[in-house]
Amino acid sequence: MTDWKKQYALQEDILQYIRETVEKYDMYRKVRFEHKVKTLRWNKGRNEWDVLVENMKTGNTFTKSYDFV
């Protein structure tokens, strides 16, 4: 961000920037709310991160793999 109001941005400015960016790139559909990351493990064979995630409502866990985290 190059047009901050101050050298050290205020919380409200940062939050607005995050919201605008999420909207611009349609990121809400990719975000999982009410989930938490339990573990991250680098898989050398696949060059990916294996991420163990817990659904905080149900307690169910699942693993997904990603190129970056």
C-alpha distance (Angstrom), angle and dihedral (degrees) to the residues before:
residue distance angle dihedral
M1 . . .
T2 3.78 . .
D3 3.78 102.4 .
W4 3.81 103.2 59.2
K5 3.80 114.7 153.9
K6 3.81 90.7 -128.4
Q7 3.79 137.0 20.6
Y8 3.81 89.6 -109.1
A9 3.78 107.2 40.8
L10 3.76 121.1 -130.7
Q11 3.80 121.1 -121.8
E12 3.80 92.2 -106.8
D13 3.82 91.5 54.2
I14 3.81 92.3 49.0
L15 3.80 91.7 47.7
Q16 3.81 91.4 49.8
Y17 3.81 90.3 49.8
I18 3.82 91.3 50.6
R19 3.81 92.4 48.3
E20 3.81 92.8 48.4
T21 3.80 91.9 47.9
V22 3.80 92.9 48.6
E23 3.81 90.6 50.1
K24 3.80 93.7 44.8
Y25 3.82 93.9 53.6
D26 3.83 96.5 35.1
M27 3.80 91.3 -121.0
Y28 3.82 99.0 152.7
R29 3.79 90.9 82.1
K30 3.81 89.8 58.7
V31 3.80 97.7 46.8
R32 3.80 119.7 95.7
F33 3.78 111.0 -149.0
E34 3.81 121.2 -160.2
H35 3.81 91.6 25.4
K36 3.78 129.6 111.3
V37 3.77 134.4 -160.7
K38 3.79 111.4 -115.7
T39 3.82 100.0 -179.6
L40 3.80 141.1 -3.2
R41 3.79 119.6 -154.9
W42 3.78 127.4 178.8
N43 3.81 111.9 -131.7
K44 3.82 106.1 -151.4
G45 3.81 93.5 -170.1
R46 3.81 93.8 57.8
N47 3.81 98.4 25.6
E48 3.80 89.5 -128.7
W49 3.77 139.6 115.9
D50 3.80 116.1 -111.3
V51 3.79 106.5 -148.7
L52 3.80 122.3 -164.4
V53 3.81 108.4 -153.7
E54 3.80 130.0 -171.0
N55 3.79 124.9 -152.2
M56 3.80 100.9 -135.9
K57 3.82 93.2 -153.7
T58 3.80 98.2 51.5
G59 3.80 102.6 21.1
N60 3.82 89.5 -129.7
T61 3.79 116.7 142.5
F62 3.79 132.2 -154.1
T63 3.79 137.3 173.9
K64 3.81 125.2 -128.2
S65 3.81 128.4 178.6
Y66 3.80 124.8 -134.4
D67 3.80 137.7 -179.5
F68 3.81 91.0 -135.0
V69 3.78 139.4 6.5
